[in-house]
Amino acid sequence: MLLHMFYMLLASSVTFLPGSSVLCKEMKLPSRAAKPPSPSDFLDKLMGRTSGYDARIRPNFKGPPVNVTCNIFINSFGSITETTMDYRLNVFLRQQWNDPRLAYKEYPDDSLDLDPSMLDSIWKPDLFFANEKGANFHEVTTDNKLLRIFQNGNVLYSIRLTLTLSCPMDLKNFPMDSQMCTMQLESFGYTMNDLIFEWLDVGAVQVADDLTLPQFVLKEEQGLGYCTKHYNTGKFTCIEVNFYLERQMGYYLIQMYIPSLLTVILSWVSFWINMDAAPARVGLGITTVLTMTTQSSGSRASLPKVSYVKAIDIWMAVCLLFVFAALLEYAAVNFVSRQHKEFFRLRRKLKEQQRQRTQASGDSKAKGNNMSGNIAPHGNQRCSVCAREEELAQQGLLFQSYGLASAPEMDATPIFADLPPGLGFYDIRRRFVDRAKRIDTISRAVFPMSFLMFNVLYWLTYKVLRHEDLHAAL
C-alpha cells in the first residue's frame, strides 16, 4: 500500500514539472515579441545589402512614373547683375516622393530622420536647374542635407544650395524698369514616362520674412508653371517659378539724375554773365560739357552693351545737348557782338576799291594816245573791281538783315544802299551789342522752359505710361 502511494506521488511530480516549464515558456514569448529591433538592424533590413534594395532602380520600375513634389524656401535673394544678366540666391530645395520599397511597420516611429550619408543608399530624382550658371553646396559644419523616411514609404529630401541663375533683362526703361527672373527645375535623365515634377499645392515658394534687396522689391506673387522640354532624346519634365522684381531708383536719382540736372542748370548761369567776360563763359560752358560727358560714361559703365536706347541714355543725351547748346549760345552772342568790326573792315575795303577804280579811270583819260595798248589792262582791272564788288555785296546781305546803316560816303555801294546815313561807329556798335544782349535775354527764358517741358514728357512717359504697360505685360 505504501509502495503504491509512492509511485502515485512520483508520477504526479513528473507530470507537474513539464507543465510548469511549458507555462513559463508561454509567459516569456510575448515579452520577446514586443521588443523592437535595434535601429542598425532595422536599417540594414530596410535598405542594406540583405534587404534587396537597389538604389540604381527607380520606384515602380516598369510601372507608372514617379511623382516628385517640390517646394523651395528662399533664404536670401540678391546680387542682381545687369552686365552679366544673372541673379544669385540661397534656397532650401525640398523634394518628396513615394518609394514603396522603403515602407515599414516593424519600427514604432512614424518617421525616421537619417544621416545624410544614407542618401547614397537610396534612389533620388536627377533634378537640375536648367538656367543655372553656377551652384554651390554647403558643408559647414556638416553637409546641409536632410533625409526623412515615413512609414508609408514617402521620402523627404532637403538640401541647401547657393545658385547663380541667368535672367534675361529688358533694360529699355532702365532705371525705372521691372524684371521677371525665372528658376527652372528639370529632370536630366528620366523622361516623363519615368519621372514627373510638380509643385507643392500649398506653400510651393516661401520667402524669409526679413528678406530685403538693395535695389529691387521682390513682389509677393510668384508665377508657378510648367516648362516641359522636348529634346531629341525624349520629353522631360520641367517646372518653373517666376520672380517679379521692381527696381527702386533712389540710388540713380542721387547719383545720376540730380547731378546731371544741377549741371544743366549751372550751364544757364552763363546767360547772366557779361558777354565781354569770354574766359568765364567759355570756361563754364566747357566745364559743364565735360562734366556731362563724364556722368554719361559713368551711367553706362554698369550696364551691358545693348543695341537699343535706354531711358537713362535719353536723359543723359538731352542734358548733354542742353549744356552744349548753352556753349554754342555764347558763341552766337560773341559773333553778333563783334560784327561791327567786320562791318568797318569791309567798309575800308570798299573805300580802297573805289579809290583804285577812280584812279584807274583818270589814268585811262590821261593816256588817250596809247589807248590800244592800255585797254586790256584797265579793262581787266575794272572787271576785277566789279567781281570784288559783287563778292562783297553777297557778304553784305548779312548786315542788311540786321537793318544797320553806313556812312554817307558808302551810300552808292550796293551793300549799304538801304542804310540811313549819319550813323557813327558807336551807334553801329551799340546796335550789334543790343542784338547780342537780346539773344541772352531770350535764352534765359527759352532754355529753362524747354528743359521743363522735356522733364514733363520724360517722367510722364517712363513713370506712368510705360510703367503701366509693363505691369500689364507681367
C-alpha positions as CSV (number, residue, x, y, z in Angstrom):
1,M,0.0,0.0,0.0
2,L,2.8,2.4,0.9
3,L,4.6,1.4,-2.2
4,H,1.6,2.1,-4.4
5,M,1.2,5.6,-2.9
6,F,4.9,6.3,-3.5
7,Y,4.6,5.5,-7.2
8,M,1.5,7.8,-7.5
9,L,3.3,10.7,-5.9
10,L,6.3,10.2,-8.2
11,A,4.1,10.1,-11.3
12,S,2.3,13.3,-10.3
13,S,5.5,15.2,-9.7
14,V,6.9,14.2,-13.1
15,T,3.7,15.3,-14.9
16,F,3.8,18.7,-13.0
17,L,7.3,19.7,-13.8
18,P,6.9,19.6,-17.6
19,G,3.7,21.6,-17.4
20,S,5.3,24.2,-15.3
21,S,8.2,24.6,-17.8
22,V,5.8,25.0,-20.8
23,L,3.8,27.6,-18.9
24,C,7.0,29.6,-18.2
25,K,7.9,29.5,-21.9
26,E,4.5,30.7,-22.9
27,M,4.8,33.6,-20.4
28,K,8.2,34.6,-21.8
29,L,7.3,34.6,-25.5
30,P,5.1,37.7,-25.5
31,S,7.9,39.8,-23.9
32,R,10.4,38.8,-26.6
33,A,7.9,39.7,-29.5
34,A,7.2,43.2,-28.1
35,K,10.8,44.3,-28.1
36,P,11.6,46.4,-31.2
37,P,14.7,45.8,-33.3
38,S,17.7,48.0,-33.0
39,P,18.0,50.9,-35.4
40,S,21.0,49.4,-37.1
41,D,19.3,46.1,-37.6
42,F,16.2,47.9,-38.9
43,L,18.1,50.0,-41.4
44,D,20.1,47.0,-42.6
45,K,16.9,45.1,-43.2
46,L,15.3,48.2,-44.8
47,M,17.9,49.3,-47.2
48,G,21.1,47.3,-46.5
49,R,22.7,44.6,-48.6
50,T,20.5,41.9,-47.2
51,S,17.3,43.9,-47.9
52,G,17.4,43.5,-51.7
53,Y,17.0,47.3,-52.2
54,D,18.8,48.6,-55.3
55,A,19.4,52.3,-55.4
56,R,20.1,52.2,-59.2
57,I,16.4,51.3,-60.0
58,R,13.7,53.9,-59.6
59,P,10.5,53.1,-57.6
60,N,7.7,51.4,-59.6
61,F,10.2,50.2,-62.2
62,K,8.5,49.5,-65.5
63,G,5.3,50.9,-63.9
64,P,3.8,54.4,-63.6
65,P,6.1,57.4,-63.3
66,V,7.3,58.6,-60.0
67,N,5.6,61.9,-58.9
68,V,8.1,64.2,-57.2
69,T,6.6,67.2,-55.3
70,C,8.9,70.2,-55.0
71,N,9.0,73.3,-52.9
72,I,11.7,75.9,-52.2
73,F,12.4,78.3,-49.3
74,I,14.4,81.4,-50.2
75,N,16.9,82.5,-47.5
76,S,18.5,85.3,-49.5
77,F,17.9,87.0,-52.8
78,G,20.4,89.4,-54.2
79,S,23.4,90.2,-56.4
80,I,21.3,91.0,-59.4
81,T,23.8,92.0,-62.1
82,E,22.8,93.8,-65.3
83,T,26.1,93.4,-67.0
84,T,26.0,89.5,-66.9
85,M,22.2,89.4,-66.6
86,D,22.0,86.9,-63.8
87,Y,21.0,86.8,-60.1
88,R,22.1,84.9,-57.0
89,L,20.0,83.3,-54.3
90,N,20.3,80.9,-51.4
91,V,17.5,78.3,-51.1
92,F,16.3,75.2,-49.4
93,L,15.3,72.8,-52.1
94,R,12.8,70.1,-50.9
95,Q,11.7,67.1,-52.8
96,Q,9.2,64.4,-51.7
97,W,8.3,61.2,-53.4
98,N,7.0,57.7,-52.6
99,D,9.2,54.6,-52.7
100,P,7.2,51.5,-51.7
101,R,10.3,49.6,-51.0
102,L,11.1,51.8,-48.0
103,A,7.7,51.3,-46.3
104,Y,7.9,49.7,-42.9
105,K,5.8,48.5,-39.9
106,E,8.4,47.0,-37.7
107,Y,9.6,50.3,-36.2
108,P,7.1,52.2,-34.0
109,D,8.1,55.8,-35.1
110,D,6.0,57.4,-37.9
111,S,9.2,58.8,-39.5
112,L,12.9,58.4,-39.4
113,D,15.5,61.2,-39.7
114,L,18.5,59.6,-41.2
115,D,22.1,60.8,-41.6
116,P,22.9,62.4,-45.0
117,S,25.4,59.6,-45.7
118,M,22.3,57.3,-46.2
119,L,21.4,59.3,-49.3
120,D,23.8,57.2,-51.3
121,S,21.9,54.1,-50.3
122,I,18.5,55.2,-51.8
123,W,17.2,56.3,-55.2
124,K,17.0,60.1,-55.8
125,P,15.5,62.2,-58.6
126,D,18.1,63.6,-61.0
127,L,16.9,67.2,-60.7
128,F,19.0,70.1,-62.1
129,F,18.4,73.8,-62.8
130,A,18.0,74.5,-66.5
131,N,19.1,78.2,-66.3
132,E,21.9,77.7,-63.9
133,K,25.3,79.4,-64.3
134,G,26.8,78.2,-61.1
135,A,25.9,76.4,-57.9
136,N,27.5,75.7,-54.5
137,F,26.7,73.0,-51.9
138,H,27.2,73.9,-48.2
139,E,29.3,71.7,-45.9
140,V,29.8,73.8,-42.8
141,T,29.8,72.4,-40.3
142,T,28.4,69.3,-41.9
143,D,26.6,68.6,-45.2
144,N,23.5,70.8,-45.2
145,K,21.2,67.9,-46.2
146,L,18.1,66.3,-44.7
147,L,16.7,62.8,-45.3
148,R,13.4,61.7,-43.7
149,I,11.6,58.4,-44.4
150,F,7.9,57.8,-43.4
151,Q,6.1,54.6,-42.7
152,N,4.1,54.7,-45.9
153,G,7.3,54.9,-48.0
154,N,7.3,58.7,-48.5
155,V,10.8,60.2,-48.7
156,L,11.6,63.8,-47.9
157,Y,14.9,65.1,-49.3
158,S,16.0,68.7,-48.5
159,I,19.3,70.4,-49.4
160,R,20.7,73.9,-49.1
161,L,22.1,75.5,-52.3
162,T,23.5,78.8,-53.4
163,L,22.6,79.3,-57.1
164,T,23.6,81.8,-59.8
165,L,20.8,81.7,-62.4
166,S,20.5,83.6,-65.7
167,C,17.9,86.3,-66.0
168,P,17.5,87.9,-69.5
169,M,16.6,91.6,-68.8
170,D,14.8,94.2,-70.9
171,L,16.6,97.5,-70.0
172,K,14.6,99.9,-72.2
173,N,13.1,101.5,-69.2
174,F,16.2,101.4,-67.0
175,P,16.4,102.6,-64.2
176,M,12.5,102.6,-63.9
177,D,12.2,99.0,-65.1
178,S,10.7,95.9,-63.7
179,Q,12.2,92.5,-64.4
180,M,11.0,88.9,-64.3
181,C,13.6,86.3,-63.4
182,T,12.9,82.6,-63.8
183,M,14.0,79.4,-62.0
184,Q,13.6,76.2,-63.9
185,L,13.8,72.7,-62.3
186,E,14.2,69.9,-64.8
187,S,15.0,66.2,-64.9
188,F,18.2,65.4,-66.7
189,G,18.0,61.6,-67.5
190,Y,14.4,60.4,-66.8
191,T,11.7,61.1,-69.4
192,M,8.1,61.8,-68.4
193,N,7.4,58.1,-68.7
194,D,9.6,57.6,-65.6
195,L,9.6,60.9,-63.6
196,I,7.2,63.9,-63.2
197,F,7.9,67.0,-61.2
198,E,5.1,69.1,-59.7
199,W,4.8,72.0,-57.3
200,L,3.5,71.6,-53.8
201,D,-0.1,72.6,-53.5
202,V,0.3,75.0,-50.6
203,G,3.5,77.0,-50.0
204,A,5.4,75.9,-53.1
205,V,7.6,79.0,-52.8
206,Q,8.3,80.5,-49.4
207,V,10.4,83.6,-48.7
208,A,12.2,84.6,-45.5
209,D,10.4,87.3,-43.5
210,D,13.5,89.5,-43.3
211,L,14.4,89.2,-46.9
212,T,15.4,92.6,-48.4
213,L,17.1,93.6,-51.7
214,P,19.3,96.6,-52.2
215,Q,17.9,97.9,-55.5
216,F,14.7,95.8,-56.0
217,V,11.5,95.0,-54.4
218,L,10.5,91.3,-54.6
219,K,6.8,91.1,-55.1
220,E,4.8,88.6,-53.1
221,E,3.1,86.9,-56.0
222,Q,5.1,84.3,-57.9
223,G,4.2,82.7,-61.2
224,L,4.2,78.9,-60.9
225,G,4.0,76.8,-64.1
226,Y,5.3,74.0,-66.2
227,C,8.0,74.2,-68.9
228,T,8.1,70.7,-70.3
229,K,11.2,70.3,-72.6
230,H,11.2,68.4,-75.9
231,Y,14.6,67.1,-77.0
232,N,15.8,64.5,-79.4
233,T,16.2,62.1,-76.5
234,G,12.6,62.5,-75.4
235,K,10.2,64.6,-73.4
236,F,11.4,65.7,-70.0
237,T,9.5,67.1,-67.1
238,C,10.2,70.7,-66.1
239,I,8.6,73.1,-63.6
240,E,9.4,76.9,-63.2
241,V,8.8,79.8,-60.9
242,N,8.9,83.5,-62.0
243,F,10.1,86.1,-59.6
244,Y,8.8,89.7,-60.3
245,L,11.3,92.4,-59.3
246,E,10.6,96.1,-59.4
247,R,13.7,98.4,-59.3
248,Q,13.9,101.2,-56.8
249,M,15.5,104.3,-58.4
250,G,16.6,106.1,-55.3
251,Y,20.3,105.3,-56.0
252,Y,20.1,106.6,-59.6
253,L,18.2,109.8,-58.5
254,I,21.1,110.6,-56.1
255,Q,24.0,109.5,-58.3
256,M,22.8,110.4,-61.9
257,Y,19.6,112.4,-62.3
258,I,20.1,115.1,-59.7
259,P,23.8,115.8,-60.5
260,S,23.0,116.0,-64.2
261,L,20.1,118.3,-63.5
262,L,22.2,120.6,-61.5
263,T,24.9,120.6,-64.2
264,V,22.3,121.7,-66.8
265,I,21.1,124.5,-64.5
266,L,24.7,125.5,-63.9
267,S,25.2,126.0,-67.6
268,W,22.5,128.6,-67.7
269,V,24.4,130.8,-65.4
270,S,26.5,132.0,-68.4
271,F,23.4,133.8,-69.7
272,W,23.7,136.3,-66.8
273,I,27.5,136.8,-67.2
274,N,28.7,139.8,-69.2
275,M,29.3,138.9,-72.8
276,D,32.7,140.6,-72.6
277,A,33.9,138.0,-70.0
278,A,34.8,135.5,-72.6
279,P,37.1,133.4,-70.3
280,A,34.4,133.0,-67.7
281,R,31.6,132.0,-70.0
282,V,33.8,129.7,-72.2
283,G,35.3,128.0,-69.1
284,L,31.9,127.5,-67.6
285,G,30.5,126.0,-70.8
286,I,33.4,123.6,-71.4
287,T,33.3,122.5,-67.8
288,T,29.6,121.6,-67.9
289,V,30.1,119.8,-71.2
290,L,32.9,117.7,-69.8
291,T,31.0,117.0,-66.6
292,M,28.0,115.8,-68.5
293,T,30.3,113.6,-70.7
294,T,31.8,112.0,-67.6
295,Q,28.4,111.4,-66.0
296,S,27.1,109.9,-69.2
297,S,30.0,107.5,-69.3
298,G,29.6,106.6,-65.7
299,S,26.0,105.7,-66.2
300,R,26.8,103.2,-68.9
301,A,29.7,101.6,-67.0
302,S,27.5,99.2,-65.0
303,L,25.2,98.3,-67.9
304,P,25.7,95.8,-70.8
305,K,26.4,97.0,-74.3
306,V,22.9,96.6,-75.7
307,S,21.8,97.9,-79.1
308,Y,18.6,99.7,-78.0
309,V,18.2,103.0,-76.3
310,K,17.6,103.0,-72.5
311,A,15.7,105.7,-70.5
312,I,18.9,106.8,-68.8
313,D,20.6,107.2,-72.2
314,I,17.8,109.6,-73.4
315,W,18.2,111.7,-70.2
316,M,21.9,111.9,-70.4
317,A,21.8,112.7,-74.1
318,V,19.3,115.6,-73.7
319,C,21.2,117.0,-70.7
320,L,24.4,116.9,-72.8
321,L,22.6,118.6,-75.6
322,F,21.4,121.4,-73.4
323,V,24.8,122.2,-71.9
324,F,26.3,122.1,-75.4
325,A,23.6,124.4,-76.7
326,A,24.4,126.8,-73.9
327,L,28.0,126.9,-75.0
328,L,27.0,127.5,-78.6
329,E,24.7,130.2,-77.5
330,Y,27.7,132.2,-76.2
331,A,29.5,131.6,-79.5
332,A,26.5,133.2,-81.3
333,V,26.4,136.1,-78.8
334,N,30.1,136.7,-79.2
335,F,29.8,136.5,-83.0
336,V,27.0,139.0,-83.2
337,S,28.6,141.4,-80.7
338,R,31.7,141.6,-82.9
339,Q,30.0,142.2,-86.2
340,H,30.6,146.0,-86.1
341,K,34.3,145.3,-86.5
342,E,33.7,143.2,-89.6
343,F,31.3,146.0,-90.8
344,F,34.0,148.7,-90.7
345,R,36.6,146.3,-92.1
346,L,34.5,145.8,-95.2
347,R,33.8,149.5,-95.3
348,R,37.5,150.3,-95.5
349,K,37.9,147.7,-98.2
350,L,35.1,149.2,-100.3
351,K,36.7,152.7,-99.9
352,E,40.0,151.3,-101.2
353,Q,38.2,149.7,-104.1
354,Q,36.5,153.0,-105.0
355,R,39.8,154.8,-104.8
356,Q,41.5,152.3,-107.1
357,R,38.6,152.5,-109.5
358,T,38.7,156.3,-109.7
359,Q,42.4,156.3,-110.2
360,A,42.2,153.8,-112.9
361,S,39.6,155.8,-114.8
362,G,41.8,159.0,-114.5
363,D,44.8,157.2,-115.9
364,S,42.8,156.0,-118.8
365,K,41.8,159.5,-119.9
366,A,45.4,160.9,-119.5
367,K,46.8,158.3,-121.7
368,G,44.5,158.6,-124.7
369,N,47.3,158.3,-127.2
370,N,48.2,154.8,-126.0
371,M,44.6,153.6,-125.9
372,S,45.2,150.5,-127.9
373,G,48.0,149.3,-125.6
374,N,46.2,150.1,-122.3
375,I,42.6,149.0,-123.0
376,A,43.2,145.4,-122.0
377,P,44.9,146.1,-118.6
378,H,42.4,148.8,-117.5
379,G,39.5,146.6,-118.7
380,N,40.8,143.7,-116.7
381,Q,41.3,145.9,-113.6
382,R,37.7,147.3,-113.8
383,C,36.4,143.8,-114.2
384,S,38.3,142.6,-111.2
385,V,36.9,145.5,-109.2
386,C,33.4,144.6,-110.3
387,A,33.9,141.0,-109.3
388,R,35.2,142.0,-105.9
389,E,32.2,144.3,-105.5
390,E,29.8,141.5,-106.2
391,E,31.5,139.3,-103.7
392,L,31.3,141.9,-101.0
393,A,27.7,142.6,-102.0
394,Q,26.9,138.9,-101.3
395,Q,28.6,139.1,-97.9
396,G,26.8,142.4,-97.2
397,L,23.5,140.5,-97.1
398,L,24.4,139.6,-93.5
399,F,24.4,143.3,-92.5
400,Q,21.3,144.1,-94.4
401,S,19.4,141.5,-92.4
402,Y,20.3,143.4,-89.2
403,G,19.0,146.7,-90.6
404,L,22.2,148.6,-89.9
405,A,23.3,151.9,-91.5
406,S,26.6,153.1,-93.0
407,A,28.4,156.3,-93.5
408,P,27.2,158.8,-96.3
409,E,30.2,158.1,-98.5
410,M,29.1,154.5,-98.8
411,D,25.6,155.2,-100.0
412,A,26.4,154.4,-103.6
413,T,27.7,150.8,-102.7
414,P,25.0,148.1,-103.2
415,I,25.8,146.5,-99.8
416,F,24.8,149.6,-97.7
417,A,22.5,151.3,-100.2
418,D,19.5,150.8,-97.9
419,L,21.2,152.0,-94.7
420,P,20.3,155.5,-93.4
421,P,23.2,157.9,-93.4
422,G,24.7,159.6,-90.4
423,L,25.4,156.7,-88.1
424,G,28.8,156.7,-86.4
425,F,30.9,154.0,-85.0
426,Y,29.4,153.9,-81.5
427,D,25.8,153.8,-82.8
428,I,26.6,150.9,-85.1
429,R,28.4,149.1,-82.3
430,R,25.6,149.7,-79.9
431,R,23.1,148.1,-82.3
432,F,25.1,144.9,-82.6
433,V,25.6,144.7,-78.8
434,D,21.9,145.2,-78.2
435,R,21.2,142.4,-80.6
436,A,23.6,140.1,-78.7
437,K,22.1,141.0,-75.4
438,R,18.7,140.2,-76.8
439,I,19.9,136.7,-77.5
440,D,21.0,136.3,-73.9
441,T,17.7,137.6,-72.7
442,I,15.7,135.2,-74.8
443,S,17.9,132.3,-73.8
444,R,17.2,132.9,-70.1
445,A,13.6,132.0,-70.7
446,V,13.8,129.6,-73.6
447,F,16.3,127.1,-72.1
448,P,14.5,126.6,-68.7
449,M,11.1,126.3,-70.4
450,S,12.4,123.8,-72.9
451,F,14.1,121.7,-70.2
452,L,10.9,121.8,-68.1
453,M,8.8,120.6,-71.0
454,F,11.3,117.8,-71.6
455,N,11.1,116.7,-67.9
456,V,7.3,116.6,-68.0
457,L,7.3,114.4,-71.1
458,Y,10.1,112.2,-69.9
459,W,8.7,111.4,-66.4
460,L,5.2,111.1,-67.8
461,T,6.3,108.6,-70.4
462,Y,8.5,106.4,-68.2
463,K,6.9,106.6,-64.8
464,V,3.3,106.5,-65.9
465,L,2.6,105.2,-69.4
466,R,5.4,102.7,-69.9
467,H,5.2,101.6,-66.2
468,E,1.5,100.7,-66.6
469,D,2.2,98.8,-69.9
470,L,5.0,96.9,-68.3
471,H,2.8,95.9,-65.3
472,A,0.1,94.7,-67.7
473,A,2.6,92.6,-69.6
474,L,3.9,91.0,-66.4
